[in-house]
Amino acid sequence: MPRYRFTVEYDGSAYNGFQAQVGQPTVQGAIETAITAFCGQKVRIAAAGRTDTGVHATGQTCHVDLERDWPARTVMNALNAHLTHEAVAVLDCAPVSDDWHARFTANGRKYLYRILNRPGRPALDRGRVWHVKKPLDAEAMQAAAQNLIGLHDFTTFRDAACQSASPLKTLDVARVARVGEEVHLTFEARSFLHRQVRSMTGSLVEVGLGRRSPADLADALAARDRARCGPVAPSDGLYLTGVTYEAEA
């Protein structure tokens, strides 16, 4: 069966996360429904990651096995035609070998967290940013974020419902920068614990507000204690922006 890789962007506001759930609107459900409408085939797609309710993506990667060998552009255009009424779009599509896997072949995930840092609430970006009214010290947040880079036990920033076998993860990039009225947090790693990015973001905002110091964040990480984590950032501002693969590294 021909296998197709495709990149997807979506606004997660209207969905109960990526993973298909009976009776609930999900990104996976929307894509699989579009595939059935296109070719009549009932399928289960695979994705590089399962984003939570309200989380967005500009570079989610998926794959699907189809019974017929279609031109990749035909697959992309047909899916987009059947996704017209969904907040989901297929950005590209290409055939891949049958041993290529959207999740298991991946060797890196990239996330962006957007914070709108101004007194006035968002109108155009409502549901797509975390609105923090008080001024944030982005430089202090950047200094604190450097303590998270490397191989660590991230128990402090691990959700209680996380199903990962180990809290040990290697964070390759943790960067904070002010971009106009926004503060952007960028994280890159091979994989992440459940809600790790939102947990780290919430604690970094505590630093930005002056409630914690960069050293306090380092101590919280070393404590390996979920109680030392700050408030978990809302899903609104989080984006899966890209997935990297071994052959492309």
N, C-alpha and C positions, 0 to 999 in steps of 0.2 A: 504493500500500500504506500503510495507517495506520501512523504511527510513534508509539511510546510511550516516554516518559521515565520512569525509575523510580530511586528511591534505595534503596541496599542497605547493610546492615551485615553484617559477618562477623567471625568469629574465625579469623584466618589460620593458627593453629597446626597445623591438620590439612591444610593445602593447600600445594602447591608454587607459591605465588604466585597472582596473579589470572589471568594469561594462559593460555589453553588449551594443553595439551601432551599429545601422544599417550602414553597409558599412565600418566599422572600425575594425581593428584587436584588440581584447580584450582577456584578460585571461578567463573571463566568457564564451565568445563566443567559445573559443578553447575547453574548457571542455565540454560545452553542445554539440558541434559538435561531440566530441569523444563519449559521451554517446549515441547519436543517431546512430553513426556508430556501436557501440557495441550491442545495443539491439533494435534499430529501434524506440525508444521512444523519442519524442520531449519533452524536459523538461525545466524548469527554476530552476536553483540551487540557494541556498541561501548561503551567506558568512558572516563571522564575521565582515568584513569591506571592503569598496570599496577603494582600493588604487589608487592613481593618476597615470597619464601617467609617465612611467619611474621608478616607485617605485617597488622594489623587495619584495619577501617574502620567508622566509625559514619555516614559520609556519602558513600559512593562513588556516583557518578551514572553511569547507563548508558542506552542506548536500544536499541530493537529494532523492526524492521519486520515486521508481521504481515499475513497475507493477508486476514483478516476484521476488520471493524470491531467490536471488542468494547468493552463498557463498561470503563472504566479500573479500576473496583473489582473487576470480574470477573477481569481479568488479574492484579491484585495478589493476590487471594485464591487463585486457582488456582495461581499460582507458589508461594506460601507453603505450600499444601497438598502440593505435590510436593517441597518443600524441607524437609519435616518432619525428615528424618534427616540433614540437612546443617547445618553451623554458619553458615548464611546465611539472611537474612530480608529480604524486600522491605518497605520502610517506607511507600512511597507510589507512586502511578503516575498519569500524566496524559498525554493526547494532545498531541503537538507537531507543528509543521509539518515537512514533509519536508526542509527545508533546515536544520533544527536538528540539531546534532551534539554528543553528549556530550563529546567531546574537543576538537574544533576551535572550538566556540562558547564554550568556557570561557575566562574571563579571570582566574581565580584558584583556587589550591588552598590548603587549610588543613590543617596537620598538628599533632598533639599527641604529645609524647613523655613517657611516665610513668616516673619513677624512684622506686622504693620505697627510701627512705633510712632504714634501721633495721638493728640487728644481726640480728634474726630474719628468716629466709627467708619468702617468701610461701607461703601454702597456698591460699587462695581465689583469689588473682590469679596463681597460677603460670602462666607462659607469656604473661602480659599486662602485665608490668612488668619493667624492668631492676632487679635487686636490687643496690644498692650499700651495703655494710655501713658503711663509714667515713663520718663526718659530712661533708656537702657545704655549702660556703659559697654559698648561693643568691644572695646579694647580689653576690659577686664574679663569679659566672656571668652574672648580669644585666648587670653593667658590661661584661663581655667581649663579650656577645652584641650590644651596641650597635655594636661595630666591624664587624659583619657586615651591618648594614642599608644598603641602597642598591644602586647598580649597581657590581658588582665582577667581576673575573676570579676565578672560584671553582675554579681548577685544583687548589688545595690540598685542596679538599673534594670532588673529582670522582673517582668510581671509574674504575679503569683500563679497564673494559669499557664505559664510557659512550659512547653513540652520538650524543649531541647534537652538532650542527654547530659549536657555540661554547661555551666555558666562561663566557661573559658572562651573568649573570643579575641581576635586580633583586630583592632581598629586601625586602619591604615591612614585615614584622613579625618580630622575634626577641625573644621575651620569656621570662624565667625567673622562676618564683615558687614559693615553698614553700606546699604545701597539706597541712597536717597532717604525716603521716609521708612524704609524697611531695613530689618536686620535679617540677614540670611545665614543659616547654619547648614553646612555641608558635611555629610558623613559618608565614608566609603569603607567597606569591609567585604570579606568573602561572604559572610553571612551575619545576621543579627539575631539577637534574642527577641522574644515577643515584647513589643512596645519598648524596646531598648532606646530607639531614637527619640521617641516622645518623652521617655523618662529622663534621658540625658538633657534634652532641651529644656524641660521644666526646671531642672536644677541649675542649668546655665543661666536661665532667666533670673533665678534667685540671686546669682552673682551680679548680673547686670543691673539689678535693682538695689544692690548694696546690702542685701540681707545675708549674703555669704561672701567669703573671700575665695580667690582661686585655691588657696591652701585648704580651705574648708571642703572644697569639692574633692581634692585629692584624698583628704581624710575619709570622706564619705565613701569613695571608691574602695579604699583600703579596708574599710570596716566590713565590707561584704554583708551589709545589713539593709534590707529593703526599707526599713524604717528611716534610714538616713537619706533616702531619695526625696527630692522636692516634689511639688505637685506635678503630676503627669500633664504634659502639654496636650491641648485638644487636638483632635485629628485634622481639623480644618486646614492647617498650614503645611501638612506633610505631603511630599511628592516623591514617588519612586521615579527617578529621572534617568536611570540607565542600568543595564546589566552587561557585564563583560564576560567573554568566553575564552577558553584556553587557546584556541586557534587564533584568536584576535589579539591576545595579550602582547 
